Amino acid sequence: MPTRNISLTAEQDAFVERVVKAGEYQNASEAIRDALRVLQQKRREDALKLRALRAQIKAGLDALERGDFTEVADADLDDYLEALAATPSKGAP
């Protein structure tokens, strides 16, 4: 297994020490590897969210190009948004 030297803040080091002493991990390496797995998972989730957001943006832009939108005057925006919030979404019970 490759070895790498890393620098931690005092707070991070204390946290690693705490979780090892609490028996959550056998040693600091295990704790750091777990932290990296969490970071990797978060990055995967962020990438999926970004892909979904881009798809929604594309759908919105496509709707605009088709003329499928509703214009709302600034003065009516709050009422319009409240009405949208009160309307059950598709597939909702």
Biopython code that builds the backbone (N, CA, C, O; Angstrom):
import numpy as np
from Bio.PDB.StructureBuilder import StructureBuilder

atoms = [
    (1, "MET", "N", (0.855, -1.174, 0.000)),
    (1, "MET", "CA", (0.000, 0.000, 0.000)),
    (1, "MET", "C", (0.901, 1.236, 0.000)),
    (1, "MET", "O", (1.845, 1.319, 0.786)),
    (2, "PRO", "N", (0.605, 2.211, -0.896)),
    (2, "PRO", "CA", (1.438, 3.413, -0.940)),
    (2, "PRO", "C", (1.373, 4.196, 0.369)),
    (2, "PRO", "O", (0.360, 4.190, 1.069)),
    (3, "THR", "N", (2.469, 4.864, 0.677)),
    (3, "THR", "CA", (2.540, 5.702, 1.870)),
    (3, "THR", "C", (2.637, 7.146, 1.429)),
    (3, "THR", "O", (3.329, 7.475, 0.465)),
    (4, "ARG", "N", (1.924, 8.014, 2.156)),
    (4, "ARG", "CA", (1.935, 9.438, 1.829)),
    (4, "ARG", "C", (1.966, 10.210, 3.133)),
    (4, "ARG", "O", (1.246, 9.881, 4.075)),
    (5, "ASN", "N", (2.795, 11.230, 3.185)),
    (5, "ASN", "CA", (2.849, 12.106, 4.348)),
    (5, "ASN", "C", (1.859, 13.246, 4.122)),
    (5, "ASN", "O", (1.826, 13.845, 3.047)),
    (6, "ILE", "N", (1.063, 13.537, 5.131)),
    (6, "ILE", "CA", (0.103, 14.631, 5.028)),
    (6, "ILE", "C", (0.235, 15.531, 6.254)),
    (6, "ILE", "O", (0.715, 15.105, 7.304)),
    (7, "SER", "N", (-0.195, 16.771, 6.102)),
    (7, "SER", "CA", (-0.185, 17.708, 7.226)),
    (7, "SER", "C", (-1.627, 17.970, 7.632)),
    (7, "SER", "O", (-2.479, 18.230, 6.783)),
    (8, "LEU", "N", (-1.897, 17.903, 8.913)),
    (8, "LEU", "CA", (-3.224, 18.165, 9.452)),
    (8, "LEU", "C", (-3.167, 19.385, 10.341)),
    (8, "LEU", "O", (-2.123, 19.716, 10.903)),
    (9, "THR", "N", (-4.296, 20.047, 10.462)),
    (9, "THR", "CA", (-4.372, 21.121, 11.453)),
    (9, "THR", "C", (-4.416, 20.459, 12.824)),
    (9, "THR", "O", (-4.643, 19.254, 12.932)),
    (10, "ALA", "N", (-4.203, 21.241, 13.853)),
    (10, "ALA", "CA", (-4.266, 20.702, 15.220)),
    (10, "ALA", "C", (-5.653, 20.137, 15.497)),
    (10, "ALA", "O", (-5.788, 19.096, 16.139)),
    (11, "GLU", "N", (-6.679, 20.823, 15.014)),
    (11, "GLU", "CA", (-8.057, 20.362, 15.220)),
    (11, "GLU", "C", (-8.309, 19.029, 14.512)),
    (11, "GLU", "O", (-8.938, 18.136, 15.080)),
    (12, "GLN", "N", (-7.826, 18.892, 13.287)),
    (12, "GLN", "CA", (-7.994, 17.645, 12.544)),
    (12, "GLN", "C", (-7.245, 16.504, 13.220)),
    (12, "GLN", "O", (-7.760, 15.391, 13.327)),
    (13, "ASP", "N", (-6.036, 16.783, 13.672)),
    (13, "ASP", "CA", (-5.248, 15.760, 14.346)),
    (13, "ASP", "C", (-5.937, 15.302, 15.629)),
    (13, "ASP", "O", (-5.971, 14.110, 15.935)),
    (14, "ALA", "N", (-6.482, 16.253, 16.369)),
    (14, "ALA", "CA", (-7.175, 15.902, 17.610)),
    (14, "ALA", "C", (-8.406, 15.051, 17.308)),
    (14, "ALA", "O", (-8.715, 14.116, 18.046)),
    (15, "PHE", "N", (-9.099, 15.374, 16.231)),
    (15, "PHE", "CA", (-10.278, 14.593, 15.851)),
    (15, "PHE", "C", (-9.881, 13.158, 15.509)),
    (15, "PHE", "O", (-10.527, 12.209, 15.954)),
    (16, "VAL", "N", (-8.829, 13.002, 14.728)),
    (16, "VAL", "CA", (-8.361, 11.659, 14.366)),
    (16, "VAL", "C", (-7.984, 10.893, 15.628)),
    (16, "VAL", "O", (-8.350, 9.729, 15.785)),
    (17, "GLU", "N", (-7.267, 11.536, 16.508)),
    (17, "GLU", "CA", (-6.883, 10.891, 17.774)),
    (17, "GLU", "C", (-8.115, 10.449, 18.557)),
    (17, "GLU", "O", (-8.148, 9.347, 19.106)),
    (18, "ARG", "N", (-9.126, 11.314, 18.605)),
    (18, "ARG", "CA", (-10.358, 11.002, 19.358)),
    (18, "ARG", "C", (-11.061, 9.768, 18.795)),
    (18, "ARG", "O", (-11.451, 8.876, 19.549)),
    (19, "VAL", "N", (-11.222, 9.714, 17.471)),
    (19, "VAL", "CA", (-11.968, 8.580, 16.902)),
    (19, "VAL", "C", (-11.181, 7.285, 17.019)),
    (19, "VAL", "O", (-11.772, 6.210, 17.130)),
    (20, "VAL", "N", (-9.850, 7.373, 16.995)),
    (20, "VAL", "CA", (-9.039, 6.171, 17.181)),
    (20, "VAL", "C", (-9.129, 5.712, 18.635)),
    (20, "VAL", "O", (-9.329, 4.527, 18.899)),
    (21, "LYS", "N", (-8.983, 6.642, 19.577)),
    (21, "LYS", "CA", (-9.065, 6.284, 21.002)),
    (21, "LYS", "C", (-10.446, 5.763, 21.371)),
    (21, "LYS", "O", (-10.577, 4.923, 22.261)),
    (22, "ALA", "N", (-11.485, 6.260, 20.685)),
    (22, "ALA", "CA", (-12.855, 5.793, 20.950)),
    (22, "ALA", "C", (-13.097, 4.398, 20.380)),
    (22, "ALA", "O", (-14.140, 3.793, 20.630)),
    (23, "GLY", "N", (-12.125, 3.885, 19.609)),
    (23, "GLY", "CA", (-12.260, 2.538, 19.057)),
    (23, "GLY", "C", (-13.021, 2.496, 17.743)),
    (23, "GLY", "O", (-13.352, 1.414, 17.258)),
    (24, "GLU", "N", (-13.305, 3.662, 17.153)),
    (24, "GLU", "CA", (-14.020, 3.669, 15.875)),
    (24, "GLU", "C", (-13.122, 3.190, 14.736)),
    (24, "GLU", "O", (-13.602, 2.660, 13.734)),
    (25, "TYR", "N", (-11.826, 3.382, 14.900)),
    (25, "TYR", "CA", (-10.838, 2.947, 13.907)),
    (25, "TYR", "C", (-9.661, 2.337, 14.643)),
    (25, "TYR", "O", (-9.384, 2.689, 15.789)),
    (26, "GLN", "N", (-8.974, 1.429, 13.984)),
    (26, "GLN", "CA", (-7.800, 0.789, 14.588)),
    (26, "GLN", "C", (-6.619, 1.756, 14.671)),
    (26, "GLN", "O", (-5.812, 1.689, 15.598)),
    (27, "ASN", "N", (-6.530, 2.661, 13.683)),
    (27, "ASN", "CA", (-5.408, 3.595, 13.653)),
    (27, "ASN", "C", (-5.777, 4.813, 12.812)),
    (27, "ASN", "O", (-6.854, 4.874, 12.220)),
    (28, "ALA", "N", (-4.860, 5.781, 12.773)),
    (28, "ALA", "CA", (-5.109, 7.031, 12.055)),
    (28, "ALA", "C", (-5.277, 6.788, 10.550)),
    (28, "ALA", "O", (-6.073, 7.462, 9.896)),
    (29, "SER", "N", (-4.534, 5.836, 10.011)),
    (29, "SER", "CA", (-4.642, 5.556, 8.575)),
    (29, "SER", "C", (-6.055, 5.119, 8.202)),
    (29, "SER", "O", (-6.597, 5.556, 7.187)),
    (30, "GLU", "N", (-6.645, 4.262, 9.021)),
    (30, "GLU", "CA", (-8.019, 3.832, 8.751)),
    (30, "GLU", "C", (-8.977, 5.022, 8.773)),
    (30, "GLU", "O", (-9.858, 5.127, 7.919)),
    (31, "ALA", "N", (-8.810, 5.904, 9.736)),
    (31, "ALA", "CA", (-9.688, 7.070, 9.846)),
    (31, "ALA", "C", (-9.550, 7.966, 8.616)),
    (31, "ALA", "O", (-10.550, 8.440, 8.077)),
    (32, "ILE", "N", (-8.330, 8.195, 8.178)),
    (32, "ILE", "CA", (-8.090, 9.046, 7.010)),
    (32, "ILE", "C", (-8.627, 8.377, 5.756)),
    (32, "ILE", "O", (-9.226, 9.047, 4.914)),
    (33, "ARG", "N", (-8.427, 7.066, 5.609)),
    (33, "ARG", "CA", (-8.976, 6.361, 4.437)),
    (33, "ARG", "C", (-10.487, 6.460, 4.394)),
    (33, "ARG", "O", (-11.072, 6.636, 3.326)),
    (34, "ASP", "N", (-11.126, 6.349, 5.561)),
    (34, "ASP", "CA", (-12.584, 6.477, 5.611)),
    (34, "ASP", "C", (-13.010, 7.889, 5.216)),
    (34, "ASP", "O", (-13.990, 8.067, 4.492)),
    (35, "ALA", "N", (-12.277, 8.881, 5.688)),
    (35, "ALA", "CA", (-12.582, 10.272, 5.325)),
    (35, "ALA", "C", (-12.458, 10.458, 3.815)),
    (35, "ALA", "O", (-13.270, 11.156, 3.209)),
    (36, "LEU", "N", (-11.458, 9.845, 3.211)),
    (36, "LEU", "CA", (-11.288, 9.952, 1.760)),
    (36, "LEU", "C", (-12.412, 9.241, 1.015)),
    (36, "LEU", "O", (-12.855, 9.713, -0.033)),
    (37, "ARG", "N", (-12.880, 8.108, 1.545)),
    (37, "ARG", "CA", (-14.023, 7.422, 0.920)),
    (37, "ARG", "C", (-15.258, 8.306, 0.952)),
    (37, "ARG", "O", (-16.012, 8.361, -0.019)),
    (38, "VAL", "N", (-15.466, 8.999, 2.068)),
    (38, "VAL", "CA", (-16.602, 9.919, 2.178)),
    (38, "VAL", "C", (-16.460, 11.055, 1.172)),
    (38, "VAL", "O", (-17.436, 11.442, 0.530)),
    (39, "LEU", "N", (-15.260, 11.585, 1.034)),
    (39, "LEU", "CA", (-15.010, 12.652, 0.065)),
    (39, "LEU", "C", (-15.281, 12.157, -1.358)),
    (39, "LEU", "O", (-15.900, 12.862, -2.155)),
    (40, "GLN", "N", (-14.823, 10.957, -1.670)),
    (40, "GLN", "CA", (-15.073, 10.392, -3.000)),
    (40, "GLN", "C", (-16.575, 10.231, -3.251)),
    (40, "GLN", "O", (-17.061, 10.554, -4.334)),
    (41, "GLN", "N", (-17.305, 9.734, -2.256)),
    (41, "GLN", "CA", (-18.747, 9.563, -2.393)),
    (41, "GLN", "C", (-19.435, 10.903, -2.597)),
    (41, "GLN", "O", (-20.335, 11.023, -3.429)),
    (42, "LYS", "N", (-19.015, 11.910, -1.842)),
    (42, "LYS", "CA", (-19.591, 13.249, -1.986)),
    (42, "LYS", "C", (-19.344, 13.787, -3.384)),
    (42, "LYS", "O", (-20.237, 14.385, -3.983)),
    (43, "ARG", "N", (-18.166, 13.586, -3.902)),
    (43, "ARG", "CA", (-17.846, 14.050, -5.255)),
    (43, "ARG", "C", (-18.717, 13.339, -6.290)),
    (43, "ARG", "O", (-19.185, 13.962, -7.243)),
    (44, "ARG", "N", (-18.934, 12.030, -6.101)),
    (44, "ARG", "CA", (-19.809, 11.300, -7.038)),
    (44, "ARG", "C", (-21.228, 11.852, -6.972)),
    (44, "ARG", "O", (-21.869, 12.064, -8.002)),
    (45, "GLU", "N", (-21.719, 12.084, -5.741)),
    (45, "GLU", "CA", (-23.065, 12.632, -5.579)),
    (45, "GLU", "C", (-23.169, 14.025, -6.173)),
    (45, "GLU", "O", (-24.165, 14.351, -6.819)),
    (46, "ASP", "N", (-22.150, 14.854, -5.961)),
    (46, "ASP", "CA", (-22.147, 16.199, -6.530)),
    (46, "ASP", "C", (-22.186, 16.147, -8.053)),
    (46, "ASP", "O", (-22.881, 16.942, -8.686)),
    (47, "ALA", "N", (-21.440, 15.212, -8.641)),
    (47, "ALA", "CA", (-21.435, 15.073, -10.098)),
    (47, "ALA", "C", (-22.815, 14.673, -10.605)),
    (47, "ALA", "O", (-23.266, 15.174, -11.635)),
    (48, "LEU", "N", (-23.488, 13.769, -9.889)),
    (48, "LEU", "CA", (-24.840, 13.364, -10.280)),
    (48, "LEU", "C", (-25.815, 14.530, -10.159)),
    (48, "LEU", "O", (-26.662, 14.727, -11.031)),
    (49, "LYS", "N", (-25.697, 15.301, -9.079)),
    (49, "LYS", "CA", (-26.573, 16.467, -8.905)),
    (49, "LYS", "C", (-26.339, 17.487, -10.012)),
    (49, "LYS", "O", (-27.286, 18.078, -10.532)),
    (50, "LEU", "N", (-25.075, 17.690, -10.370)),
    (50, "LEU", "CA", (-24.751, 18.639, -11.431)),
    (50, "LEU", "C", (-25.315, 18.165, -12.765)),
    (50, "LEU", "O", (-25.831, 18.968, -13.543)),
    (51, "ARG", "N", (-25.220, 16.869, -13.030)),
    (51, "ARG", "CA", (-25.779, 16.317, -14.264)),
    (51, "ARG", "C", (-27.293, 16.523, -14.297)),
    (51, "ARG", "O", (-27.846, 16.897, -15.331)),
    (52, "ALA", "N", (-27.965, 16.280, -13.167)),
    (52, "ALA", "CA", (-29.422, 16.467, -13.098)),
    (52, "ALA", "C", (-29.784, 17.937, -13.262)),
    (52, "ALA", "O", (-30.761, 18.265, -13.935)),
    (53, "LEU", "N", (-29.006, 18.821, -12.651)),
    (53, "LEU", "CA", (-29.262, 20.253, -12.775)),
    (53, "LEU", "C", (-29.101, 20.705, -14.228)),
    (53, "LEU", "O", (-29.915, 21.471, -14.743)),
    (54, "ARG", "N", (-28.050, 20.224, -14.876)),
    (54, "ARG", "CA", (-27.850, 20.580, -16.285)),
    (54, "ARG", "C", (-29.005, 20.079, -17.150)),
    (54, "ARG", "O", (-29.425, 20.771, -18.078)),
    (55, "ALA", "N", (-29.516, 18.896, -16.859)),
    (55, "ALA", "CA", (-30.657, 18.366, -17.614)),
    (55, "ALA", "C", (-31.886, 19.242, -17.401)),
    (55, "ALA", "O", (-32.641, 19.493, -18.341)),
    (56, "GLN", "N", (-32.091, 19.712, -16.161)),
    (56, "GLN", "CA", (-33.232, 20.587, -15.883)),
    (56, "GLN", "C", (-33.069, 21.941, -16.566)),
    (56, "GLN", "O", (-34.042, 22.509, -17.061)),
    (57, "ILE", "N", (-31.860, 22.452, -16.593)),
    (57, "ILE", "CA", (-31.600, 23.718, -17.287)),
    (57, "ILE", "C", (-31.883, 23.552, -18.769)),
    (57, "ILE", "O", (-32.506, 24.419, -19.383)),
    (58, "LYS", "N", (-31.427, 22.436, -19.357)),
    (58, "LYS", "CA", (-31.680, 22.182, -20.772)),
    (58, "LYS", "C", (-33.177, 22.085, -21.032)),
    (58, "LYS", "O", (-33.672, 22.632, -22.018)),
    (59, "ALA", "N", (-33.897, 21.399, -20.160)),
    (59, "ALA", "CA", (-35.349, 21.283, -20.319)),
    (59, "ALA", "C", (-36.004, 22.664, -20.263)),
    (59, "ALA", "O", (-36.920, 22.954, -21.033)),
    (60, "GLY", "N", (-35.534, 23.506, -19.356)),
    (60, "GLY", "CA", (-36.075, 24.860, -19.245)),
    (60, "GLY", "C", (-35.785, 25.691, -20.488)),
    (60, "GLY", "O", (-36.661, 26.396, -20.988)),
    (61, "LEU", "N", (-34.555, 25.606, -20.984)),
    (61, "LEU", "CA", (-34.192, 26.346, -22.188)),
    (61, "LEU", "C", (-34.976, 25.845, -23.398)),
    (61, "LEU", "O", (-35.408, 26.635, -24.237)),
    (62, "ASP", "N", (-35.156, 24.530, -23.482)),
    (62, "ASP", "CA", (-35.955, 23.964, -24.572)),
    (62, "ASP", "C", (-37.392, 24.465, -24.502)),
    (62, "ASP", "O", (-37.995, 24.784, -25.526)),
    (63, "ALA", "N", (-37.944, 24.533, -23.276)),
    (63, "ALA", "CA", (-39.310, 25.037, -23.105)),
    (63, "ALA", "C", (-39.393, 26.499, -23.538)),
    (63, "ALA", "O", (-40.366, 26.903, -24.174)),
    (64, "LEU", "N", (-38.393, 27.284, -23.201)),
    (64, "LEU", "CA", (-38.373, 28.684, -23.631)),
    (64, "LEU", "C", (-38.353, 28.794, -25.150)),
    (64, "LEU", "O", (-39.077, 29.604, -25.728)),
    (65, "GLU", "N", (-37.527, 27.980, -25.793)),
    (65, "GLU", "CA", (-37.447, 28.014, -27.254)),
    (65, "GLU", "C", (-38.772, 27.626, -27.897)),
    (65, "GLU", "O", (-39.127, 28.149, -28.953)),
    (66, "ARG", "N", (-39.507, 26.708, -27.262)),
    (66, "ARG", "CA", (-40.820, 26.294, -27.784)),
    (66, "ARG", "C", (-41.897, 27.327, -27.471)),
    (66, "ARG", "O", (-43.009, 27.241, -27.993)),
    (67, "GLY", "N", (-41.581, 28.289, -26.632)),
    (67, "GLY", "CA", (-42.581, 29.272, -26.213)),
    (67, "GLY", "C", (-43.477, 28.744, -25.106)),
    (67, "GLY", "O", (-44.551, 29.286, -24.843)),
    (68, "ASP", "N", (-43.017, 27.672, -24.460)),
    (68, "ASP", "CA", (-43.802, 27.031, -23.394)),
    (68, "ASP", "C", (-43.419, 27.652, -22.050)),
    (68, "ASP", "O", (-42.661, 27.060, -21.281)),
    (69, "PHE", "N", (-43.946, 28.845, -21.770)),
    (69, "PHE", "CA", (-43.668, 29.518, -20.510)),
    (69, "PHE", "C", (-44.798, 30.494, -20.212)),
    (69, "PHE", "O", (-45.630, 30.792, -21.069)),
    (70, "THR", "N", (-44.805, 30.977, -18.992)),
    (70, "THR", "CA", (-45.800, 31.949, -18.555)),
    (70, "THR", "C", (-45.075, 33.200, -18.096)),
    (70, "THR", "O", (-44.172, 33.132, -17.262)),
    (71, "GLU", "N", (-45.470, 34.339, -18.639)),
    (71, "GLU", "CA", (-44.889, 35.598, -18.195)),
    (71, "GLU", "C", (-45.647, 36.066, -16.968)),
    (71, "GLU", "O", (-46.875, 35.998, -16.923)),
    (72, "VAL", "N", (-44.910, 36.542, -15.969)),
    (72, "VAL", "CA", (-45.512, 37.013, -14.732)),
    (72, "VAL", "C", (-44.941, 38.402, -14.444)),
    (72, "VAL", "O", (-43.725, 38.593, -14.434)),
    (73, "ALA", "N", (-45.806, 39.342, -14.215)),
    (73, "ALA", "CA", (-45.372, 40.699, -13.881)),
    (73, "ALA", "C", (-44.728, 40.701, -12.502)),
    (73, "ALA", "O", (-45.105, 39.920, -11.629)),
    (74, "ASP", "N", (-43.762, 41.578, -12.316)),
    (74, "ASP", "CA", (-43.068, 41.676, -11.026)),
    (74, "ASP", "C", (-44.049, 41.805, -9.863)),
    (74, "ASP", "O", (-43.863, 41.181, -8.818)),
    (75, "ALA", "N", (-45.070, 42.595, -10.040)),
    (75, "ALA", "CA", (-46.034, 42.844, -8.969)),
    (75, "ALA", "C", (-46.814, 41.583, -8.605)),
    (75, "ALA", "O", (-47.318, 41.465, -7.488)),
    (76, "ASP", "N", (-46.916, 40.637, -9.547)),
    (76, "ASP", "CA", (-47.697, 39.418, -9.318)),
    (76, "ASP", "C", (-46.837, 38.216, -8.952)),
    (76, "ASP", "O", (-47.361, 37.126, -8.724)),
    (77, "LEU", "N", (-45.537, 38.402, -8.895)),
    (77, "LEU", "CA", (-44.629, 37.272, -8.703)),
    (77, "LEU", "C", (-44.865, 36.528, -7.394)),
    (77, "LEU", "O", (-44.905, 35.297, -7.396)),
    (78, "ASP", "N", (-45.023, 37.232, -6.282)),
    (78, "ASP", "CA", (-45.242, 36.559, -4.990)),
    (78, "ASP", "C", (-46.488, 35.699, -5.022)),
    (78, "ASP", "O", (-46.458, 34.554, -4.568)),
    (79, "ASP", "N", (-47.591, 36.230, -5.552)),
    (79, "ASP", "CA", (-48.835, 35.462, -5.634)),
    (79, "ASP", "C", (-48.671, 34.242, -6.538)),
    (79, "ASP", "O", (-49.180, 33.162, -6.241)),
    (80, "TYR", "N", (-47.949, 34.433, -7.650)),
    (80, "TYR", "CA", (-47.736, 33.332, -8.594)),
    (80, "TYR", "C", (-46.939, 32.207, -7.925)),
    (80, "TYR", "O", (-47.288, 31.033, -8.052)),
    (81, "LEU", "N", (-45.876, 32.568, -7.217)),
    (81, "LEU", "CA", (-45.047, 31.569, -6.548)),
    (81, "LEU", "C", (-45.809, 30.861, -5.424)),
    (81, "LEU", "O", (-45.650, 29.656, -5.231)),
    (82, "GLU", "N", (-46.629, 31.600, -4.690)),
    (82, "GLU", "CA", (-47.444, 30.965, -3.646)),
    (82, "GLU", "C", (-48.406, 29.962, -4.247)),
    (82, "GLU", "O", (-48.599, 28.876, -3.701)),
    (83, "ALA", "N", (-49.016, 30.324, -5.379)),
    (83, "ALA", "CA", (-49.942, 29.408, -6.049)),
    (83, "ALA", "C", (-49.206, 28.153, -6.525)),
    (83, "ALA", "O", (-49.745, 27.050, -6.433)),
    (84, "LEU", "N", (-47.976, 28.313, -7.033)),
    (84, "LEU", "CA", (-47.187, 27.165, -7.460)),
    (84, "LEU", "C", (-46.876, 26.255, -6.267)),
    (84, "LEU", "O", (-46.969, 25.031, -6.366)),
    (85, "ALA", "N", (-46.512, 26.861, -5.154)),
    (85, "ALA", "CA", (-46.172, 26.083, -3.953)),
    (85, "ALA", "C", (-47.375, 25.320, -3.424)),
    (85, "ALA", "O", (-47.224, 24.234, -2.864)),
    (86, "ALA", "N", (-48.572, 25.879, -3.597)),
    (86, "ALA", "CA", (-49.793, 25.240, -3.090)),
    (86, "ALA", "C", (-50.296, 24.141, -4.022)),
    (86, "ALA", "O", (-51.106, 23.306, -3.621)),
    (87, "THR", "N", (-49.811, 24.143, -5.278)),
    (87, "THR", "CA", (-50.257, 23.152, -6.259)),
    (87, "THR", "C", (-49.426, 21.879, -6.101)),
    (87, "THR", "O", (-48.198, 21.933, -6.156)),
    (88, "PRO", "N", (-50.094, 20.717, -5.902)),
    (88, "PRO", "CA", (-49.329, 19.471, -5.796)),
    (88, "PRO", "C", (-48.575, 19.200, -7.088)),
    (88, "PRO", "O", (-49.109, 19.393, -8.180)),
    (89, "SER", "N", (-47.330, 18.753, -6.960)),
    (89, "SER", "CA", (-46.546, 18.433, -8.150)),
    (89, "SER", "C", (-46.995, 17.104, -8.724)),
    (89, "SER", "O", (-47.669, 16.315, -8.061)),
    (90, "LYS", "N", (-46.606, 16.871, -9.981)),
    (90, "LYS", "CA", (-46.949, 15.601, -10.631)),
    (90, "LYS", "C", (-46.364, 14.452, -9.850)),
    (90, "LYS", "O", (-45.201, 14.487, -9.447)),
    (91, "GLY", "N", (-47.160, 13.447, -9.641)),
    (91, "GLY", "CA", (-46.701, 12.267, -8.917)),
    (91, "GLY", "C", (-46.775, 12.392, -7.404)),
    (91, "GLY", "O", (-46.523, 11.420, -6.692)),
    (92, "ALA", "N", (-47.113, 13.559, -6.907)),
    (92, "ALA", "CA", (-47.236, 13.727, -5.451)),
    (92, "ALA", "C", (-48.602, 13.252, -5.016)),
    (92, "ALA", "O", (-49.557, 13.360, -5.786)),
    (93, "PRO", "N", (-48.732, 12.726, -3.801)),
    (93, "PRO", "CA", (-50.037, 12.238, -3.326)),
    (93, "PRO", "C", (-51.024, 13.354, -3.104)),
    (93, "PRO", "O", (-52.161, 13.102, -2.706)),
]
sb = StructureBuilder()
sb.init_structure("model")
sb.init_model(0)
sb.init_chain("A")
sb.init_seg("    ")
for serial, (resi, resn, name, xyz) in enumerate(atoms, 1):
    if name == "N":
        sb.init_residue(resn, " ", resi, " ")
    sb.init_atom(name, np.array(xyz, "f"), 0.0, 1.0, " ", f" {name:<3s}", serial, name[0])
structure = sb.get_structure()
